[in-house]
Amino acid sequence: MPTDPISVRWTLHALDKAQKLGFPRHDVESMLLERHRERRRNAGKAAWRIAAGRLVIAYEHPDDDDPLAARIVTVWRRR
């Protein structure tokens, strides 16, 4: 049975990108947790991708063997 994440972990790269792009950490985490079921397969290094407004998040779920955690790999601003 699939499990939705309830916590979010970050790579250092993702934290740095979010800060440089002006995306508050809380906003990014909330979007991931709220929109996880709308995710799409990602062609890059992370398995999943979600987008809302100008924010795009690439992430892994589950993070390692933890089905309750997602790990943000990177974020970017959609044009």
PDB file as gemmi writes it, atoms N, CA and C in Angstrom:
CRYST1    1.000    1.000    1.000  90.00  90.00  90.00 P 1                      
ATOM      1  N   MET A   1       0.841  -1.187   0.000  1.00  0.00           N  
ATOM      2  CA  MET A   1       0.000   0.000   0.000  1.00  0.00           C  
ATOM      3  C   MET A   1       0.884   1.248   0.000  1.00  0.00           C  
ATOM      4  N   PRO A   2       0.716   2.152  -0.972  1.00  0.00           N  
ATOM      5  CA  PRO A   2       1.545   3.365  -1.024  1.00  0.00           C  
ATOM      6  C   PRO A   2       1.340   4.250   0.203  1.00  0.00           C  
ATOM      7  N   THR A   3       2.411   4.888   0.586  1.00  0.00           N  
ATOM      8  CA  THR A   3       2.383   5.789   1.729  1.00  0.00           C  
ATOM      9  C   THR A   3       2.814   7.180   1.284  1.00  0.00           C  
ATOM     10  N   ASP A   4       2.079   8.185   1.697  1.00  0.00           N  
ATOM     11  CA  ASP A   4       2.471   9.563   1.417  1.00  0.00           C  
ATOM     12  C   ASP A   4       3.518  10.007   2.425  1.00  0.00           C  
ATOM     13  N   PRO A   5       4.452  10.850   1.999  1.00  0.00           N  
ATOM     14  CA  PRO A   5       5.452  11.346   2.951  1.00  0.00           C  
ATOM     15  C   PRO A   5       4.830  12.291   3.975  1.00  0.00           C  
ATOM     16  N   ILE A   6       5.403  12.286   5.169  1.00  0.00           N  
ATOM     17  CA  ILE A   6       4.982  13.225   6.211  1.00  0.00           C  
ATOM     18  C   ILE A   6       6.138  14.106   6.659  1.00  0.00           C  
ATOM     19  N   SER A   7       7.348  13.816   6.147  1.00  0.00           N  
ATOM     20  CA  SER A   7       8.500  14.655   6.455  1.00  0.00           C  
ATOM     21  C   SER A   7       9.338  14.842   5.199  1.00  0.00           C  
ATOM     22  N   VAL A   8      10.120  15.911   5.208  1.00  0.00           N  
ATOM     23  CA  VAL A   8      10.923  16.270   4.043  1.00  0.00           C  
ATOM     24  C   VAL A   8      12.367  16.453   4.471  1.00  0.00           C  
ATOM     25  N   ARG A   9      13.259  15.857   3.710  1.00  0.00           N  
ATOM     26  CA  ARG A   9      14.704  16.036   3.895  1.00  0.00           C  
ATOM     27  C   ARG A   9      15.232  16.761   2.659  1.00  0.00           C  
ATOM     28  N   TRP A  10      16.360  17.391   2.797  1.00  0.00           N  
ATOM     29  CA  TRP A  10      16.927  18.197   1.715  1.00  0.00           C  
ATOM     30  C   TRP A  10      18.358  17.763   1.417  1.00  0.00           C  
ATOM     31  N   THR A  11      18.742  17.864   0.153  1.00  0.00           N  
ATOM     32  CA  THR A  11      20.159  17.807  -0.181  1.00  0.00           C  
ATOM     33  C   THR A  11      20.718  19.215   0.022  1.00  0.00           C  
ATOM     34  N   LEU A  12      22.009  19.313   0.213  1.00  0.00           N  
ATOM     35  CA  LEU A  12      22.627  20.640   0.351  1.00  0.00           C  
ATOM     36  C   LEU A  12      22.423  21.455  -0.917  1.00  0.00           C  
ATOM     37  N   HIS A  13      22.495  20.786  -2.051  1.00  0.00           N  
ATOM     38  CA  HIS A  13      22.275  21.469  -3.324  1.00  0.00           C  
ATOM     39  C   HIS A  13      20.883  22.102  -3.367  1.00  0.00           C  
ATOM     40  N   ALA A  14      19.866  21.348  -2.971  1.00  0.00           N  
ATOM     41  CA  ALA A  14      18.487  21.853  -3.009  1.00  0.00           C  
ATOM     42  C   ALA A  14      18.300  23.025  -2.053  1.00  0.00           C  
ATOM     43  N   LEU A  15      18.883  22.932  -0.867  1.00  0.00           N  
ATOM     44  CA  LEU A  15      18.787  24.044   0.089  1.00  0.00           C  
ATOM     45  C   LEU A  15      19.414  25.307  -0.485  1.00  0.00           C  
ATOM     46  N   ASP A  16      20.574  25.146  -1.093  1.00  0.00           N  
ATOM     47  CA  ASP A  16      21.271  26.293  -1.690  1.00  0.00           C  
ATOM     48  C   ASP A  16      20.457  26.902  -2.829  1.00  0.00           C  
ATOM     49  N   LYS A  17      19.917  26.059  -3.705  1.00  0.00           N  
ATOM     50  CA  LYS A  17      19.117  26.556  -4.828  1.00  0.00           C  
ATOM     51  C   LYS A  17      17.861  27.281  -4.355  1.00  0.00           C  
ATOM     52  N   ALA A  18      17.156  26.711  -3.382  1.00  0.00           N  
ATOM     53  CA  ALA A  18      15.934  27.343  -2.876  1.00  0.00           C  
ATOM     54  C   ALA A  18      16.248  28.719  -2.303  1.00  0.00           C  
ATOM     55  N   GLN A  19      17.337  28.818  -1.559  1.00  0.00           N  
ATOM     56  CA  GLN A  19      17.729  30.104  -0.976  1.00  0.00           C  
ATOM     57  C   GLN A  19      18.069  31.115  -2.073  1.00  0.00           C  
ATOM     58  N   LYS A  20      18.856  30.705  -3.053  1.00  0.00           N  
ATOM     59  CA  LYS A  20      19.254  31.611  -4.124  1.00  0.00           C  
ATOM     60  C   LYS A  20      18.062  32.083  -4.956  1.00  0.00           C  
ATOM     61  N   LEU A  21      17.065  31.215  -5.118  1.00  0.00           N  
ATOM     62  CA  LEU A  21      15.890  31.563  -5.912  1.00  0.00           C  
ATOM     63  C   LEU A  21      14.805  32.267  -5.102  1.00  0.00           C  
ATOM     64  N   GLY A  22      14.999  32.352  -3.790  1.00  0.00           N  
ATOM     65  CA  GLY A  22      14.047  33.050  -2.937  1.00  0.00           C  
ATOM     66  C   GLY A  22      12.812  32.251  -2.574  1.00  0.00           C  
ATOM     67  N   PHE A  23      12.913  30.917  -2.626  1.00  0.00           N  
ATOM     68  CA  PHE A  23      11.798  30.065  -2.220  1.00  0.00           C  
ATOM     69  C   PHE A  23      11.966  29.703  -0.748  1.00  0.00           C  
ATOM     70  N   PRO A  24      11.082  30.162   0.131  1.00  0.00           N  
ATOM     71  CA  PRO A  24      11.195  29.815   1.553  1.00  0.00           C  
ATOM     72  C   PRO A  24      11.085  28.300   1.756  1.00  0.00           C  
ATOM     73  N   ARG A  25      11.919  27.802   2.635  1.00  0.00           N  
ATOM     74  CA  ARG A  25      11.969  26.364   2.901  1.00  0.00           C  
ATOM     75  C   ARG A  25      10.590  25.809   3.267  1.00  0.00           C  
ATOM     76  N   HIS A  26       9.886  26.492   4.132  1.00  0.00           N  
ATOM     77  CA  HIS A  26       8.564  26.024   4.560  1.00  0.00           C  
ATOM     78  C   HIS A  26       7.599  25.910   3.386  1.00  0.00           C  
ATOM     79  N   ASP A  27       7.636  26.872   2.473  1.00  0.00           N  
ATOM     80  CA  ASP A  27       6.745  26.857   1.314  1.00  0.00           C  
ATOM     81  C   ASP A  27       7.038  25.660   0.405  1.00  0.00           C  
ATOM     82  N   VAL A  28       8.317  25.376   0.201  1.00  0.00           N  
ATOM     83  CA  VAL A  28       8.711  24.249  -0.646  1.00  0.00           C  
ATOM     84  C   VAL A  28       8.253  22.937  -0.012  1.00  0.00           C  
ATOM     85  N   GLU A  29       8.517  22.779   1.282  1.00  0.00           N  
ATOM     86  CA  GLU A  29       8.124  21.556   1.980  1.00  0.00           C  
ATOM     87  C   GLU A  29       6.608  21.372   1.968  1.00  0.00           C  
ATOM     88  N   SER A  30       5.873  22.438   2.225  1.00  0.00           N  
ATOM     89  CA  SER A  30       4.409  22.354   2.227  1.00  0.00           C  
ATOM     90  C   SER A  30       3.885  21.945   0.862  1.00  0.00           C  
ATOM     91  N   MET A  31       4.451  22.527  -0.193  1.00  0.00           N  
ATOM     92  CA  MET A  31       4.004  22.182  -1.533  1.00  0.00           C  
ATOM     93  C   MET A  31       4.246  20.707  -1.819  1.00  0.00           C  
ATOM     94  N   LEU A  32       5.411  20.205  -1.469  1.00  0.00           N  
ATOM     95  CA  LEU A  32       5.704  18.800  -1.717  1.00  0.00           C  
ATOM     96  C   LEU A  32       4.709  17.901  -0.974  1.00  0.00           C  
ATOM     97  N   LEU A  33       4.509  18.165   0.297  1.00  0.00           N  
ATOM     98  CA  LEU A  33       3.618  17.319   1.095  1.00  0.00           C  
ATOM     99  C   LEU A  33       2.163  17.400   0.617  1.00  0.00           C  
ATOM    100  N   GLU A  34       1.732  18.586   0.226  1.00  0.00           N  
ATOM    101  CA  GLU A  34       0.343  18.763  -0.209  1.00  0.00           C  
ATOM    102  C   GLU A  34       0.077  18.237  -1.622  1.00  0.00           C  
ATOM    103  N   ARG A  35       1.082  18.262  -2.480  1.00  0.00           N  
ATOM    104  CA  ARG A  35       0.879  17.906  -3.891  1.00  0.00           C  
ATOM    105  C   ARG A  35       1.546  16.590  -4.299  1.00  0.00           C  
ATOM    106  N   HIS A  36       2.023  15.842  -3.325  1.00  0.00           N  
ATOM    107  CA  HIS A  36       2.724  14.587  -3.622  1.00  0.00           C  
ATOM    108  C   HIS A  36       1.906  13.672  -4.539  1.00  0.00           C  
ATOM    109  N   ARG A  37       0.625  13.590  -4.337  1.00  0.00           N  
ATOM    110  CA  ARG A  37      -0.208  12.692  -5.153  1.00  0.00           C  
ATOM    111  C   ARG A  37      -0.370  13.185  -6.590  1.00  0.00           C  
ATOM    112  N   GLU A  38       0.052  14.416  -6.874  1.00  0.00           N  
ATOM    113  CA  GLU A  38       0.004  14.967  -8.237  1.00  0.00           C  
ATOM    114  C   GLU A  38       1.343  14.813  -8.955  1.00  0.00           C  
ATOM    115  N   ARG A  39       2.279  14.118  -8.349  1.00  0.00           N  
ATOM    116  CA  ARG A  39       3.640  14.005  -8.887  1.00  0.00           C  
ATOM    117  C   ARG A  39       3.656  13.337 -10.257  1.00  0.00           C  
ATOM    118  N   ARG A  40       4.731  13.620 -10.972  1.00  0.00           N  
ATOM    119  CA  ARG A  40       4.980  13.027 -12.282  1.00  0.00           C  
ATOM    120  C   ARG A  40       6.385  12.426 -12.255  1.00  0.00           C  
ATOM    121  N   ARG A  41       6.602  11.453 -13.098  1.00  0.00           N  
ATOM    122  CA  ARG A  41       7.956  10.900 -13.234  1.00  0.00           C  
ATOM    123  C   ARG A  41       8.893  11.994 -13.731  1.00  0.00           C  
ATOM    124  N   ASN A  42      10.109  11.969 -13.222  1.00  0.00           N  
ATOM    125  CA  ASN A  42      11.115  12.950 -13.611  1.00  0.00           C  
ATOM    126  C   ASN A  42      12.177  12.260 -14.463  1.00  0.00           C  
ATOM    127  N   ALA A  43      12.625  12.920 -15.497  1.00  0.00           N  
ATOM    128  CA  ALA A  43      13.629  12.345 -16.396  1.00  0.00           C  
ATOM    129  C   ALA A  43      15.045  12.496 -15.859  1.00  0.00           C  
ATOM    130  N   GLY A  44      15.237  13.335 -14.850  1.00  0.00           N  
ATOM    131  CA  GLY A  44      16.578  13.588 -14.321  1.00  0.00           C  
ATOM    132  C   GLY A  44      16.974  12.644 -13.208  1.00  0.00           C  
ATOM    133  N   LYS A  45      17.847  13.118 -12.334  1.00  0.00           N  
ATOM    134  CA  LYS A  45      18.402  12.284 -11.266  1.00  0.00           C  
ATOM    135  C   LYS A  45      17.389  11.889 -10.201  1.00  0.00           C  
ATOM    136  N   ALA A  46      16.391  12.689  -9.975  1.00  0.00           N  
ATOM    137  CA  ALA A  46      15.361  12.365  -8.988  1.00  0.00           C  
ATOM    138  C   ALA A  46      14.207  11.632  -9.675  1.00  0.00           C  
ATOM    139  N   ALA A  47      13.531  10.783  -8.944  1.00  0.00           N  
ATOM    140  CA  ALA A  47      12.458   9.970  -9.530  1.00  0.00           C  
ATOM    141  C   ALA A  47      11.183  10.758  -9.802  1.00  0.00           C  
ATOM    142  N   TRP A  48      10.891  11.783  -8.979  1.00  0.00           N  
ATOM    143  CA  TRP A  48       9.607  12.474  -9.049  1.00  0.00           C  
ATOM    144  C   TRP A  48       9.772  13.975  -9.227  1.00  0.00           C  
ATOM    145  N   ARG A  49       8.707  14.598  -9.772  1.00  0.00           N  
ATOM    146  CA  ARG A  49       8.701  16.044  -9.985  1.00  0.00           C  
ATOM    147  C   ARG A  49       7.290  16.557  -9.748  1.00  0.00           C  
ATOM    148  N   ILE A  50       7.197  17.705  -9.090  1.00  0.00           N  
ATOM    149  CA  ILE A  50       5.929  18.417  -8.963  1.00  0.00           C  
ATOM    150  C   ILE A  50       6.184  19.883  -9.264  1.00  0.00           C  
ATOM    151  N   ALA A  51       5.149  20.557  -9.735  1.00  0.00           N  
ATOM    152  CA  ALA A  51       5.270  21.971 -10.081  1.00  0.00           C  
ATOM    153  C   ALA A  51       3.994  22.694  -9.693  1.00  0.00           C  
ATOM    154  N   ALA A  52       4.181  23.915  -9.226  1.00  0.00           N  
ATOM    155  CA  ALA A  52       3.044  24.793  -8.925  1.00  0.00           C  
ATOM    156  C   ALA A  52       3.541  26.218  -9.066  1.00  0.00           C  
ATOM    157  N   GLY A  53       2.787  27.000  -9.821  1.00  0.00           N  
ATOM    158  CA  GLY A  53       3.246  28.361 -10.068  1.00  0.00           C  
ATOM    159  C   GLY A  53       4.586  28.309 -10.768  1.00  0.00           C  
ATOM    160  N   ARG A  54       5.555  29.016 -10.216  1.00  0.00           N  
ATOM    161  CA  ARG A  54       6.888  29.054 -10.832  1.00  0.00           C  
ATOM    162  C   ARG A  54       7.863  28.076 -10.213  1.00  0.00           C  
ATOM    163  N   LEU A  55       7.436  27.367  -9.167  1.00  0.00           N  
ATOM    164  CA  LEU A  55       8.319  26.450  -8.450  1.00  0.00           C  
ATOM    165  C   LEU A  55       8.188  25.025  -8.983  1.00  0.00           C  
ATOM    166  N   VAL A  56       9.350  24.403  -9.229  1.00  0.00           N  
ATOM    167  CA  VAL A  56       9.411  22.995  -9.599  1.00  0.00           C  
ATOM    168  C   VAL A  56      10.323  22.301  -8.594  1.00  0.00           C  
ATOM    169  N   ILE A  57       9.894  21.143  -8.119  1.00  0.00           N  
ATOM    170  CA  ILE A  57      10.663  20.361  -7.146  1.00  0.00           C  
ATOM    171  C   ILE A  57      10.927  18.988  -7.745  1.00  0.00           C  
ATOM    172  N   ALA A  58      12.188  18.560  -7.729  1.00  0.00           N  
ATOM    173  CA  ALA A  58      12.556  17.196  -8.091  1.00  0.00           C  
ATOM    174  C   ALA A  58      12.955  16.495  -6.804  1.00  0.00           C  
ATOM    175  N   TYR A  59      12.371  15.318  -6.570  1.00  0.00           N  
ATOM    176  CA  TYR A  59      12.599  14.663  -5.284  1.00  0.00           C  
ATOM    177  C   TYR A  59      12.514  13.143  -5.374  1.00  0.00           C  
ATOM    178  N   GLU A  60      12.988  12.509  -4.310  1.00  0.00           N  
ATOM    179  CA  GLU A  60      12.925  11.064  -4.159  1.00  0.00           C  
ATOM    180  C   GLU A  60      11.886  10.726  -3.099  1.00  0.00           C  
ATOM    181  N   HIS A  61      11.131   9.696  -3.362  1.00  0.00           N  
ATOM    182  CA  HIS A  61      10.214   9.141  -2.364  1.00  0.00           C  
ATOM    183  C   HIS A  61      10.009   7.681  -2.685  1.00  0.00           C  
ATOM    184  N   PRO A  62      10.257   6.823  -1.725  1.00  0.00           N  
ATOM    185  CA  PRO A  62      10.722   7.116  -0.365  1.00  0.00           C  
ATOM    186  C   PRO A  62      12.190   7.527  -0.347  1.00  0.00           C  
ATOM    187  N   ASP A  63      12.599   8.151   0.746  1.00  0.00           N  
ATOM    188  CA  ASP A  63      14.000   8.509   0.944  1.00  0.00           C  
ATOM    189  C   ASP A  63      14.684   7.319   1.599  1.00  0.00           C  
ATOM    190  N   ASP A  64      15.583   6.699   0.875  1.00  0.00           N  
ATOM    191  CA  ASP A  64      16.207   5.440   1.293  1.00  0.00           C  
ATOM    192  C   ASP A  64      15.099   4.426   1.573  1.00  0.00           C  
ATOM    193  N   ASP A  65      15.036   3.906   2.776  1.00  0.00           N  
ATOM    194  CA  ASP A  65      14.012   2.909   3.106  1.00  0.00           C  
ATOM    195  C   ASP A  65      12.888   3.485   3.946  1.00  0.00           C  
ATOM    196  N   ASP A  66      12.793   4.802   4.025  1.00  0.00           N  
ATOM    197  CA  ASP A  66      11.777   5.435   4.866  1.00  0.00           C  
ATOM    198  C   ASP A  66      10.596   5.892   4.015  1.00  0.00           C  
ATOM    199  N   PRO A  67       9.482   5.150   4.027  1.00  0.00           N  
ATOM    200  CA  PRO A  67       8.337   5.517   3.193  1.00  0.00           C  
ATOM    201  C   PRO A  67       7.615   6.776   3.662  1.00  0.00           C  
ATOM    202  N   LEU A  68       7.950   7.270   4.847  1.00  0.00           N  
ATOM    203  CA  LEU A  68       7.302   8.475   5.365  1.00  0.00           C  
ATOM    204  C   LEU A  68       8.106   9.743   5.077  1.00  0.00           C  
ATOM    205  N   ALA A  69       9.255   9.587   4.415  1.00  0.00           N  
ATOM    206  CA  ALA A  69      10.116  10.738   4.137  1.00  0.00           C  
ATOM    207  C   ALA A  69      10.354  10.894   2.639  1.00  0.00           C  
ATOM    208  N   ALA A  70      10.418  12.155   2.203  1.00  0.00           N  
ATOM    209  CA  ALA A  70      10.811  12.509   0.840  1.00  0.00           C  
ATOM    210  C   ALA A  70      12.094  13.328   0.940  1.00  0.00           C  
ATOM    211  N   ARG A  71      12.958  13.223  -0.070  1.00  0.00           N  
ATOM    212  CA  ARG A  71      14.210  13.985  -0.098  1.00  0.00           C  
ATOM    213  C   ARG A  71      14.234  14.855  -1.344  1.00  0.00           C  
ATOM    214  N   ILE A  72      14.284  16.170  -1.120  1.00  0.00           N  
ATOM    215  CA  ILE A  72      14.344  17.115  -2.239  1.00  0.00           C  
ATOM    216  C   ILE A  72      15.755  17.110  -2.802  1.00  0.00           C  
ATOM    217  N   VAL A  73      15.846  16.838  -4.102  1.00  0.00           N  
ATOM    218  CA  VAL A  73      17.141  16.767  -4.781  1.00  0.00           C  
ATOM    219  C   VAL A  73      17.509  18.137  -5.349  1.00  0.00           C  
ATOM    220  N   THR A  74      16.523  18.819  -5.953  1.00  0.00           N  
ATOM    221  CA  THR A  74      16.775  20.153  -6.478  1.00  0.00           C  
ATOM    222  C   THR A  74      15.436  20.887  -6.667  1.00  0.00           C  
ATOM    223  N   VAL A  75      15.535  22.174  -6.835  1.00  0.00           N  
ATOM    224  CA  VAL A  75      14.379  23.005  -7.172  1.00  0.00           C  
ATOM    225  C   VAL A  75      14.800  23.961  -8.276  1.00  0.00           C  
ATOM    226  N   TRP A  76      13.844  24.422  -9.041  1.00  0.00           N  
ATOM    227  CA  TRP A  76      14.131  25.460 -10.037  1.00  0.00           C  
ATOM    228  C   TRP A  76      12.893  26.295 -10.281  1.00  0.00           C  
ATOM    229  N   ARG A  77      13.121  27.428 -10.934  1.00  0.00           N  
ATOM    230  CA  ARG A  77      12.043  28.361 -11.262  1.00  0.00           C  
ATOM    231  C   ARG A  77      11.604  28.084 -12.699  1.00  0.00           C  
ATOM    232  N   ARG A  78      10.326  27.831 -12.859  1.00  0.00           N  
ATOM    233  CA  ARG A  78       9.765  27.605 -14.190  1.00  0.00           C  
ATOM    234  C   ARG A  78       9.592  28.948 -14.868  1.00  0.00           C  
ATOM    235  N   ARG A  79       9.839  29.014 -16.160  1.00  0.00           N  
ATOM    236  CA  ARG A  79       9.728  30.270 -16.915  1.00  0.00           C  
ATOM    237  C   ARG A  79       8.334  30.543 -17.325  1.00  0.00           C  
TER     238      ARG A  79                                                      
END                                                                             
